[in-house]
Amino acid sequence: MGVGDRDSESADVIVVGAGPGGSATAAYLAGYGLDVALLEKATFPRDKICGDGLTPRAVKELISLGIDTTGWARNKGLQIAAAKHTLTLDWPQTATFPDYGLVRRRTDFDETLARHAETRGARLIEGMSVRAPIRDAASGRITGVEAKVVDSRGRATGERRRFSAPVIVASDGVSSRLATSMGRTKRDDRPMGVAVRSYFASPAMTNTDYIASWLELWVPEDARADPSDPATKKILLPGYGWLFATGDGGVNIGLGMLDTSPAFGTVDYKDVMRRWVATLPAEWTCTPETMTAPIRGAALPMCFNRQPLYADGLLLVGDAGGMVNPFNGEGIDYALQAGRVAAECIVQARARDAAGAERALASYQVAMKDSLGGYFTLGRHFAGLIGHPEVMRLAVKYGLPRTALMRLLLKIMANLTDSTGGGVSDRAISTLARLTPSA
């Protein structure tokens, strides 16, 4: 060992990354009585690029996890704006999901989940930057991880630590150094998105009952022109926008774009966002002077873009496995679901012999793809279609004025079909997803 190294520390399971998926995995495992080391490279509180919106699907997972959401900003549904038309839709009422969504800043949300895992018995170890897997030379199976200790600013302290466990969970984000080191690179046949966001002080939006989404981003051709002047010539910029009130006098405003768009990677997303925000109503006070955080961006890995989700002792959870919904860019609900399913498979593996344990661990990918594979494949086709501006223009023009159709699309895009049977639309959507080849 080198200077500052420690002997290997053991656990039943090592979870790398204390984002929503990692913390959920650790909380469930600890609840089952397993010794879990939850390694997080940052020190809480820490921020993540996100819209901060939680649909009813995510709320259901939070309830199952035992998270107290008292005092969180609650919303009734979604307002959609496009083609000079605004449509307000309530979240569907189903037996499967609650009929409300939530908004919570990631600086608080992630720490809440990590501390919850601690209360369940997980060992949260912050400042652990995992650098590489430790592998069995004969089998290639992962048996542990090597980490550098970093301070609150992410600077290496010179100390290194090693952790060993029979099962490792990679929940270390879109780049997933651990999964990449194990040979699981990203698939090019899966859509990828990019999102940028900032925060603004907007007391006027504090008590809004709906989160808002813009399917078209119209801005003045001349950035110096007055966007409220009817004579100002406007152009349509690529992407979609959102505004989510955080309940504390602020709003999360951002925009996203899919790589199926011809403009992907060729535009200055921060400039697009600044120009679009300038067109928002003046009473919302979303101006450069009220911006409370810089515009920052992140990639959105979609449709299981890194596979297999299990092999050689390593399970992928959340963004590490590309679990973002291509319909709406949401990933937290699927990360929470993956954490729950991964924990169930791991605890089953613990009670079996070597061959049986491997079958139980391998069932994680089967369970996740059975649940989401067909739906994600539908989303891939959807992403391919809306990447074409003419298709998107026609969809907005003819679809948005039809409220019944948009209610159906909301249920599809947020993946809120009623698993207990529901109505005709629920059964049709579920059948379509089931018959579609898995992602």
Number of C-alpha atoms within 10 A of each C-alpha: 7 8 8 12 15 13 10 14 13 16 20 18 27 28 30 29 29 30 26 28 35 33 32 29 34 37 31 24 26 23 17 14 14 20 19 27 26 27 25 24 22 21 16 18 13 13 14 15 18 23 27 23 25 21 26 26 23 24 22 21 21 20 12 12 20 12 13 11 15 7 9 16 21 23 25 20 22 20 18 21 20 19 16 8 11 15 16 17 17 17 23 20 15 17 13 16 20 18 20 21 25 25 22 23 23 20 15 13 20 23 20 19 24 27 18 20 27 20 14 17 21 28 22 22 17 19 23 26 24 23 14 18 24 17 16 12 8 6 8 12 18 21 19 25 22 17 20 22 21 20 16 14 9 14 12 15 12 12 15 22 18 19 22 21 21 17 22 28 28 25 30 28 25 21 16 21 18 24 28 15 12 18 10 20 17 20 16 9 9 20 24 24 20 19 23 23 24 21 23 24 23 22 16 14 22 18 15 16 18 24 24 20 20 18 19 21 23 20 25 21 15 13 14 8 14 15 22 13 9 8 9 14 14 16 12 13 18 23 24 19 24 21 24 27 33 28 22 16 14 21 30 23 25 28 27 23 23 26 16 18 18 12 17 18 12 7 11 10 24 19 12 17 24 16 21 22 20 19 17 15 11 10 10 15 18 21 16 12 9 13 18 13 12 13 18 15 19 15 18 25 29 29 28 29 25 25 19 16 26 21 17 19 19 25 27 36 35 29 28 31 32 29 30 26 26 28 22 16 23 23 23 26 24 24 30 28 26 26 29 23 20 32 25 19 20 26 19 15 21 18 11 13 10 11 9 14 18 19 15 20 27 22 20 22 22 13 15 18 19 15 15 20 22 22 28 26 20 20 23 22 13 15 22 16 15 19 20 14 16 11 13 14 16 12 12 17 15 10 14 21 15 11 13 12 11 17 18 16 14 21 17 20 19 18 19 23 27 20 13 11 14 14 11 9 15 20 16 12 18 19 12 14 21 16 10 14 14 17 18
